[in-house]
Amino acid sequence: MSRYSHEPDYKHGSPTRTGVLLVNLGTPSAPTAPALRKYLQEFLSDPRVVEIPRALWLPILYGPILSLRPAKSAAKYAKVWTDEGSPLAVHTARQAKLLRGLLGRQGYPDLQVAWAMRYGEPGIAPELDKLRAAGCTRILVLPLYPQYAACTVASALDAVSACQRRWRNQPELRLVRAFCDDAGYIAALEASVREHWMAHGKPQKLVISFHGIPRLQFERGDPYHCECQKTARLLAERLGLTADDYIVTFQSRFGRAQWLQPYTQASVEQLARQGVTRVDVICPGFPADCLETLEEIGLEVRAAFLAAGGKEFRYIAALNERPDFIAALAAIARRHMGDWLDAAAPRARGNDAAELELQALRARALGAKA
């Protein structure tokens, strides 16, 4: 039996297209225990995410974790679920739609833009197949992780590579590794903070919180911690902050192992005990609001700060559909597509109607049936 999947039907004289695939982490299909069990099983089975030897980890995963955690996680998701669905999926879909519209207005109306989740739906494989079926012979994969980590960006690339192994007629592929120091991204973060402060005033301390990773991954050479620090430094410089004005922390610790520190919740509790009454929290590693920002930061960490004696806690929303962020994504995509944009422009050489018809005639003259 062939190792290759069914290839999209090919017709000589068809235009070739360029596609962009936005990739985010993932989300369950519903805020229910069964949906969370399915999602967590896929997510926590990824050896990029959990680097414990399989023989030790899988009994734990299929034992206490998948027995107890789905119901607890479902209850958290239920607090932030919207009428349209998961916040992460809603924002990512909107970002893809806006990006396609902006790129079209910038002179590339035939660029295809899709979005996928590394875990859950829509999956990377079916979305790549849709782009190929639409005639995309060049695909840019743009993970929505500003800071590189093996458990996020590399895992997304693993999924893309798995698709390549089953394709006979492979498209050209390019990957955006990270954009932690992209000028447009940093400027959008700065603008979001300044707008928030214009509306609510400045806090005593700005907490810049990133998703954590196990410290062991950092010690094995993962550059994630450095890229988080770089983003925070650039943002602080744009805002004119001193070292006493802000703190960089890490959230979403899972399990008993040591993760990157300082931990976000422990840090805000300590600030409250030290007499800090007002903190603002921004999460630059999350370009779209999700469980980790809306529930963990907006509810859990907020409650911890107030319980420790703090008086005012404000979460600064993710970039979501901000026009300046969509413009930054468009600039990142254009920069990485480079010479592909020549082929994506209207009436590109070899893609105009007359040339395509000539290609089809030549192919049929040589015996092609389509």
NORCORHU-V398355 format. One record per residue. RES is the residue in one small letter. SS is DSSP state (hx for helix, st for strand, lp for the rest). D_FIRST is the distance of its C-alpha to the first C-alpha in Angstrom with 2 decimals. Layout:
# NORCORHU-V398355
{{RES & SS & D_FIRST} {RES & SS & D_FIRST}}
This chain:
# NORCORHU-V398355
{{m & lp & 0.00} {s & lp & 3.80} {r & lp & 6.45} {y & lp & 8.78} {s & lp & 10.51} {h & lp & 12.12} {e & lp & 14.87} {p & lp & 18.43} {d & lp & 19.76} {y & lp & 21.69} {k & lp & 25.07} {h & lp & 27.22} {g & lp & 30.55} {s & lp & 29.42} {p & lp & 31.32} {t & lp & 29.73} {r & st & 30.70} {t & st & 31.25} {g & st & 30.44} {v & st & 31.80} {l & st & 30.16} {l & st & 32.69} {v & st & 31.37} {n & st & 33.46} {l & st & 33.12} {g & st & 32.48} {t & st & 34.22} {p & lp & 33.87} {s & lp & 33.60} {a & lp & 36.95} {p & lp & 39.84} {t & lp & 39.02} {a & hx & 38.19} {p & hx & 34.79} {a & hx & 33.76} {l & hx & 35.09} {r & hx & 33.33} {k & hx & 29.92} {y & hx & 30.93} {l & hx & 32.50} {q & hx & 29.62} {e & hx & 27.29} {f & hx & 30.09} {l & hx & 31.41} {s & lp & 28.08} {d & lp & 27.61} {p & lp & 28.67} {r & lp & 30.21} {v & lp & 32.56} {v & lp & 33.48} {e & lp & 33.55} {i & lp & 34.65} {p & lp & 32.56} {r & hx & 29.91} {a & hx & 31.49} {l & hx & 34.76} {w & hx & 33.69} {l & hx & 31.19} {p & hx & 33.77} {i & hx & 36.23} {l & hx & 33.88} {y & hx & 32.80} {g & hx & 36.36} {p & hx & 39.38} {i & hx & 37.81} {l & hx & 35.50} {s & hx & 38.18} {l & hx & 41.10} {r & hx & 40.14} {p & hx & 38.36} {a & hx & 41.59} {k & hx & 43.69} {s & hx & 41.45} {a & hx & 41.26} {a & hx & 45.05} {k & hx & 45.15} {y & hx & 42.68} {a & hx & 44.77} {k & hx & 47.75} {v & hx & 46.17} {w & lp & 43.80} {t & st & 44.80} {d & lp & 44.73} {e & lp & 41.94} {g & st & 39.91} {s & lp & 39.34} {p & hx & 41.65} {l & hx & 38.99} {a & hx & 36.62} {v & hx & 39.59} {h & hx & 40.88} {t & hx & 37.56} {a & hx & 36.87} {r & hx & 40.39} {q & hx & 40.08} {a & hx & 37.02} {k & hx & 38.90} {l & hx & 42.03} {l & hx & 40.27} {r & hx & 38.69} {g & hx & 42.12} {l & hx & 43.91} {l & hx & 41.57} {g & hx & 42.02} {r & hx & 45.78} {q & lp & 45.59} {g & lp & 44.27} {y & lp & 40.51} {p & lp & 40.07} {d & lp & 36.51} {l & lp & 35.18} {q & st & 32.61} {v & st & 33.23} {a & st & 31.09} {w & st & 31.32} {a & st & 29.11} {m & st & 29.59} {r & st & 28.02} {y & st & 28.26} {g & st & 28.47} {e & lp & 28.28} {p & lp & 27.67} {g & st & 24.90} {i & hx & 24.20} {a & hx & 20.57} {p & hx & 21.45} {e & hx & 24.59} {l & hx & 22.98} {d & hx & 20.56} {k & hx & 23.73} {l & hx & 25.43} {r & hx & 22.70} {a & hx & 22.78} {a & lp & 26.55} {g & lp & 26.25} {c & st & 26.78} {t & st & 25.90} {r & st & 28.12} {i & st & 28.03} {l & st & 30.66} {v & st & 29.91} {l & st & 33.31} {p & st & 33.46} {l & lp & 36.66} {y & lp & 37.75} {p & lp & 40.83} {q & lp & 40.91} {y & lp & 37.98} {a & lp & 36.69} {a & hx & 33.57} {c & hx & 33.14} {t & hx & 33.15} {v & hx & 32.34} {a & hx & 30.07} {s & hx & 28.20} {a & hx & 27.71} {l & hx & 26.41} {d & hx & 23.95} {a & hx & 22.52} {v & hx & 22.45} {s & hx & 20.78} {a & hx & 17.98} {c & hx & 17.46} {q & hx & 17.59} {r & hx & 14.72} {r & hx & 12.35} {w & lp & 14.33} {r & lp & 13.88} {n & lp & 17.46} {q & lp & 19.46} {p & lp & 23.01} {e & st & 25.96} {l & st & 26.72} {r & st & 30.06} {l & st & 31.18} {v & st & 34.65} {r & lp & 35.30} {a & lp & 38.48} {f & lp & 41.68} {c & lp & 44.18} {d & lp & 46.93} {d & lp & 46.20} {a & hx & 49.59} {g & hx & 48.65} {y & hx & 47.11} {i & hx & 50.19} {a & hx & 52.50} {a & hx & 50.87} {l & hx & 51.32} {e & hx & 54.92} {a & hx & 55.65} {s & hx & 54.28} {v & hx & 56.54} {r & hx & 59.58} {e & hx & 59.19} {h & hx & 58.96} {w & hx & 62.04} {m & hx & 63.97} {a & hx & 63.42} {h & hx & 63.98} {g & lp & 65.74} {k & lp & 64.62} {p & lp & 63.86} {q & lp & 65.36} {k & st & 61.95} {l & st & 58.60} {v & st & 55.71} {i & st & 52.57} {s & st & 49.81} {f & st & 46.23} {h & st & 43.37} {g & lp & 43.52} {i & lp & 41.06} {p & st & 41.59} {r & hx & 44.06} {l & hx & 41.85} {q & hx & 39.32} {f & hx & 42.27} {e & hx & 43.47} {r & lp & 40.11} {g & lp & 40.53} {d & lp & 39.35} {p & lp & 41.52} {y & hx & 41.62} {h & hx & 45.18} {c & hx & 46.53} {e & hx & 44.97} {c & hx & 46.44} {q & hx & 49.81} {k & hx & 49.59} {t & hx & 48.96} {a & hx & 51.82} {r & hx & 54.16} {l & hx & 53.54} {l & hx & 54.06} {a & hx & 57.23} {e & hx & 58.56} {r & hx & 58.03} {l & hx & 59.86} {g & lp & 62.66} {l & lp & 62.23} {t & lp & 63.74} {a & lp & 62.15} {d & lp & 64.21} {d & lp & 62.90} {y & st & 59.30} {i & st & 57.01} {v & st & 53.28} {t & st & 51.56} {f & st & 48.15} {q & st & 47.00} {s & lp & 44.30} {r & lp & 44.45} {f & lp & 42.15} {g & lp & 42.80} {r & lp & 45.52} {a & lp & 44.55} {q & lp & 46.67} {w & st & 45.40} {l & lp & 46.88} {q & lp & 50.52} {p & lp & 52.85} {y & st & 51.39} {t & hx & 52.17} {q & hx & 53.71} {a & hx & 55.82} {s & hx & 56.99} {v & hx & 58.26} {e & hx & 59.96} {q & hx & 61.71} {l & hx & 62.76} {a & hx & 64.28} {r & hx & 66.18} {q & lp & 67.47} {g & lp & 69.02} {v & lp & 66.47} {t & lp & 66.75} {r & st & 64.32} {v & st & 60.81} {d & st & 58.18} {v & st & 54.52} {i & st & 51.90} {c & lp & 48.21} {p & lp & 47.05} {g & lp & 43.58} {f & lp & 42.78} {p & lp & 42.81} {a & lp & 42.31} {d & lp & 44.20} {c & lp & 42.28} {l & hx & 42.91} {e & hx & 43.99} {t & hx & 46.61} {l & hx & 47.85} {e & hx & 47.90} {e & hx & 48.05} {i & hx & 50.45} {g & hx & 52.09} {l & hx & 52.81} {e & hx & 52.41} {v & hx & 53.73} {r & hx & 56.38} {a & hx & 57.62} {a & hx & 57.75} {f & hx & 59.83} {l & hx & 62.26} {a & hx & 62.58} {a & lp & 63.51} {g & lp & 66.34} {g & lp & 64.80} {k & lp & 66.11} {e & st & 63.76} {f & st & 60.00} {r & st & 58.06} {y & st & 54.38} {i & lp & 53.69} {a & lp & 50.77} {a & lp & 47.54} {l & lp & 47.17} {n & lp & 45.00} {e & lp & 45.71} {r & lp & 48.69} {p & hx & 48.99} {d & hx & 49.68} {f & hx & 46.47} {i & hx & 44.39} {a & hx & 46.20} {a & hx & 45.31} {l & hx & 41.60} {a & hx & 41.86} {a & hx & 43.59} {i & hx & 40.99} {a & hx & 38.17} {r & hx & 40.10} {r & hx & 40.89} {h & hx & 37.30} {m & hx & 36.02} {g & lp & 38.74} {d & lp & 38.09} {w & hx & 35.33} {l & hx & 38.21} {d & hx & 39.36} {a & hx & 36.19} {a & hx & 36.50} {a & lp & 40.10} {p & lp & 41.04} {r & lp & 40.97} {a & lp & 39.32} {r & lp & 39.11} {g & lp & 36.17} {n & lp & 35.76} {d & lp & 38.80} {a & hx & 38.59} {a & hx & 40.04} {e & hx & 37.77} {l & hx & 34.64} {e & hx & 35.79} {l & hx & 36.43} {q & hx & 32.93} {a & hx & 31.54} {l & hx & 33.97} {r & hx & 33.03} {a & hx & 29.31} {r & hx & 30.05} {a & hx & 32.40} {l & lp & 29.64} {g & lp & 27.48} {a & lp & 25.60} {k & lp & 25.15} {a & lp & 25.43}}
